[in-house]
C-alpha cells in the first residue's frame, strides 16, 4: 500500500470514528476541517442529537467489554451524572471558554488550562468536547485534543495519562505502538494507542504524528451504558 493510500485510509478511519463516537466537534477544529475537505465529507452537523446518540450506543455495543469497570476516570468529570449546567459551572470556575452546539447537547471548550482537567493532565488542552445524551441530559462522551507536540512532550504526556489510568483500571485491553519519543517523532503516521473496554465504560489514549503538524494527543472517555 502506498503512503498516499495509507494516509487516505487513516484519515477516513479517523473521521468515521469521530462521527461514530460523538466527536463531531473535533472535526470542526483548524485541523479537522481540512481532513473533512480532503475526504470530500460534508459537514456532519446536520445529524440530529438523537442520531448521534444512536451512533454512540451502536459503537458502545459493538466494542463493549464483558466486565464492569472498577472506576470511570474522565478528567475529573462524572459520566452519566453531570448535566450541561454542571459543566458550565465548572467552566465558569476555571475561566474556560465553551461554546454550545447541537442544541446544547455538545459543549466545545478551548485552551483549557492544565489544572482544570484532573491530576493526569499536562499542558494546555487545545480542545475539549463534551457530549450529553439528549434523552437523559447527562454527560456520556468526552474527548480532548492537544496539537503540535514534539516527540518528548507527546510521549511524556501520554505516559502520564496511561499511568493514571492503569492505577485506577489495571492493564489496558489493548496497546499498540511504542510510546517513545523516538518512535513517535520518526515519521508521519506513527501512532501509539492505549485502549480500555468495559461493559459500562470505554477509554482511549492516542498519540499520532500528523505530517507537517507535529504530534496530536487525543484522550477519549465514553459511557457504554444505554
C-alpha positions in Angstrom: 0.0 0.0 0.0 1.4 3.4 -1.0 2.0 6.1 1.6 -0.6 8.3 -0.1 -3.2 5.5 0.0 -2.3 4.7 3.6 -2.9 8.3 4.5 -6.3 8.3 2.9 -7.3 5.1 4.8 -6.1 6.6 8.1 -7.9 9.9 7.6 -11.1 8.1 6.6 -10.9 5.8 9.6 -10.2 8.7 12.0 -13.2 10.7 10.6 -15.5 7.8 10.8 -14.5 7.1 14.4 -15.0 10.7 15.3 -18.6 10.7 14.0 -19.5 7.4 15.5 -18.3 8.4 18.9 -19.8 11.8 19.1 -16.6 13.7 18.5 -18.1 15.8 15.8 -16.8 19.0 17.4 -13.3 17.8 16.7 -13.9 17.7 13.0 -14.5 21.5 13.1 -11.2 22.4 14.5 -8.4 24.0 12.4 -7.0 20.5 11.9 -10.3 18.7 11.5 -11.8 20.9 8.7 -9.0 20.2 6.2 -9.4 16.5 6.9 -13.1 16.6 6.0 -12.4 18.6 2.9 -9.7 16.2 1.7 -12.1 13.3 2.2 -14.9 15.0 0.4 -17.1 14.7 3.5 -19.8 17.3 4.1 -20.4 18.9 7.5 -21.9 16.2 9.8 -23.6 18.8 12.0 -26.9 18.2 10.1 -27.3 14.9 12.0 -29.8 15.2 14.9 -28.6 14.8 18.6 -30.8 11.6 18.6 -28.9 10.3 15.5 -25.6 10.9 17.2 -26.7 9.3 20.4 -27.7 6.2 18.4 -24.3 6.2 16.9 -22.7 6.3 20.3 -24.8 3.4 21.6 -24.1 1.4 18.4 -20.4 1.9 18.8 -20.5 1.1 22.5 -22.5 -2.2 21.9 -20.2 -3.3 19.1 -17.0 -2.8 21.1 -18.1 -3.3 24.7 -16.1 -5.4 27.1 -17.5 -8.1 29.4 -16.6 -6.9 32.9 -17.8 -3.7 34.6 -15.2 -1.0 35.2 -13.6 -0.7 38.6 -13.7 3.1 38.1 -14.6 5.6 35.4 -11.8 8.2 35.3 -12.9 11.1 33.0 -10.6 14.1 33.6 -12.5 15.0 36.8 -15.9 14.9 35.1 -18.5 12.3 36.0 -20.1 10.3 33.2 -23.8 9.5 33.3 -24.3 12.1 36.1 -23.2 15.6 35.2 -25.5 17.9 33.2 -24.7 20.7 30.9 -25.3 23.1 33.8 -22.7 21.2 35.9 -20.1 21.6 33.1 -20.9 25.2 32.6 -20.4 25.8 36.3 -17.1 24.1 36.1 -16.1 26.3 33.1 -17.0 29.4 35.0 -14.9 28.4 38.0 -11.9 27.5 35.8 -12.4 30.5 33.5 -12.7 28.2 30.4 -14.5 29.4 27.3 -17.1 26.9 25.9 -19.5 27.0 23.0 -22.8 25.2 22.8 -23.5 23.1 19.7 -26.2 20.7 18.5 -29.0 22.2 20.6 -26.9 22.3 23.7 -26.1 18.5 23.6 -22.4 19.3 22.9 -20.1 21.8 24.6 -16.8 22.6 22.9 -14.2 24.3 25.1 -10.8 25.7 24.0 -7.5 26.4 25.6 -8.3 24.6 28.8 -5.5 25.1 31.4 -3.7 22.1 32.9 -5.1 22.4 36.4 -8.7 22.3 35.2 -8.7 18.7 34.0 -7.6 16.5 36.8 -4.4 15.1 38.1 -3.2 13.4 34.9 -3.5 16.5 32.7 -0.3 18.0 31.4 -0.1 21.3 29.5 -2.8 23.3 27.9 -5.6 21.3 26.2 -6.3 22.9 22.9 -9.8 21.5 22.7 -12.2 19.7 25.0 -15.5 18.3 23.6 -18.3 17.1 26.0 -21.4 15.4 24.7 -24.7 14.8 26.5 -27.4 12.3 25.9 -30.5 14.1 24.5 -32.7 11.7 26.5 -31.2 11.9 29.9 -29.3 15.2 29.6 -26.3 13.5 31.2 -22.7 13.6 30.2 -21.9 10.5 28.1 -18.8 11.4 26.0 -15.6 13.4 26.4 -12.7 14.0 24.1 -9.6 16.2 24.4 -7.0 17.1 21.8 -3.5 18.6 22.1 -1.9 19.7 18.8 1.6 20.4 17.6 3.5 18.5 20.2 7.1 17.3 19.8 8.1 13.7 20.4 9.2 14.2 24.0 6.1 16.2 25.0 3.7 13.7 23.4 5.4 10.7 24.9 5.7 12.1 28.4 2.1 13.4 28.4 0.8 10.1 27.1 2.8 8.1 29.8 1.3 10.3 32.5 -2.2 9.7 31.3 -1.7 6.0 30.9 -0.1 5.6 34.3 -3.1 7.3 35.9 -5.5 5.0 34.0 -3.6 1.9 34.9 -3.6 2.9 38.6 -7.4 3.0 38.5 -8.3 0.4 35.8 -5.4 -2.1 35.7 -3.8 -3.2 32.5 -5.2 -1.9 29.2 -7.5 -4.0 27.0 -5.2 -3.3 24.0 -1.9 -1.5 23.4 -0.4 -0.7 20.0 2.8 1.1 19.0 5.7 2.1 21.2 5.0 5.2 23.4 8.6 6.5 23.0 9.6 9.9 21.7 11.9 8.5 19.2 9.3 6.2 17.6 6.5 8.8 17.5 8.7 11.6 16.1 10.4 9.5 13.5 7.8 9.7 10.7 4.3 10.8 9.8 1.5 8.4 10.8 3.5 6.9 13.7 0.8 6.1 16.3 0.7 4.8 19.8 -2.6 3.6 21.3 -3.9 2.5 24.7 -7.5 1.2 25.0 -9.8 0.1 27.7 -13.1 -1.7 27.1 -15.6 -2.5 29.8 -19.3 -3.3 29.8 -20.1 0.2 31.0 -17.1 2.4 30.2 -14.5 3.0 27.5 -11.3 4.9 27.3 -8.7 5.6 24.6 -5.4 7.5 24.6 -3.8 8.0 21.2 -0.7 9.9 20.0 -0.4 10.3 16.2 2.3 12.0 14.1 0.4 14.2 11.6 2.5 15.2 8.6 3.6 18.8 8.9 1.5 19.4 12.1 3.6 17.7 14.8 2.1 15.1 17.2 -1.5 15.1 18.2 -2.5 13.6 21.6 -6.1 12.5 22.0 -8.0 11.3 25.1 -11.5 9.8 24.8 -13.7 8.7 27.7 -17.2 7.4 27.0 -20.1 5.8 28.8 -21.0 2.4 27.4 -24.4 2.3 29.2 -27.7 2.6 27.3 
